[in-house]
């Protein structure tokens, strides 16, 4: 009897010792500032979302929310830092299109897009725009393909470098169209635009958030958008599917993640808070003005999207014959 009583006492002591941490993981969260890692430079879509949503989270959760940009290595540097952060809800991150592509392009990432993270919420989709040098006599995607086949030496396509959504969209278009293309890598949209505007490249399949000002200014011609549905920002531009490329569907999408092992209660709280922020009129106005199409949903919804994208981009990389570094 004495031994049984001792075991009960020890069990009670252990439960009491654990109680504060459980409270912290649920009702007491957050008790200190939250950091959002953005694995890209300031100014892009995921940085914009992190800052706009982060401001709302700070107000609703009663703690400061700090955005930390950690660009480099095709977005792998910041993503690796997120994967190796403590799974306590105080370091989360937002990722873009390269998150589900890099697995197939790099041999030793140090993280896995599914196993190393807990999905929080799918936040956004950014359509890509087929933007061409306006002196090219093509008004539609089929006309662009015809021009490329007639001018193979001039069929230079800008990309935003290895692993970018822009590169994968171009590879997918090459396979769908059979057009000859020379892919020319740049360090992002701002570096690629001058050559497109000068006609040194013929085509750039760029995110709408980055290229829409050039389209609306008449500096480039938009002949298609890459997604199944037309873009809210450029509703008069037809999709690739509408122009005969029925299986073509590419975009830069992403959302918030936490390190693997983050308590489910914390994931649920963050999911609810971020979904609420995404529904706010001023948030929607700011993000939609940047060409960002807002999503939302459950952690399970985002997990399913990641799985689907991994299958799609893995197939593109394999069929394109791209070898991992």
Secondary structure, DSSP 8 states (H G I E B T S, - for coil): -HHHHHHHHHHHHHHHHHHHHHHHHTTT--SS-EEEEESS-TTSHHHHHHHHHHHHHHHHHTS-EEEEE---TTTHHHHHHHHTS-SSSSEEEEE-GGGGTGGGT-S--SS-TTTTEEEEEEEEEEEEEEEEETTS--SSHHHHHHHHHH-GGG-EEEESSTT-HHHHHHHHHHHHH----EEEE-SSHHHHHHHHHHTSSSEEEEEHHHHHHHHHTTSEEEEEESSSS--SSSTTS-BTGGGT-TT---EEEEEEEEETT--HHHHHHHHHHHHHHHTSHHHHHHHHHTT-EE----HHHHHHHHHHHHHHHHHHHHHHT----
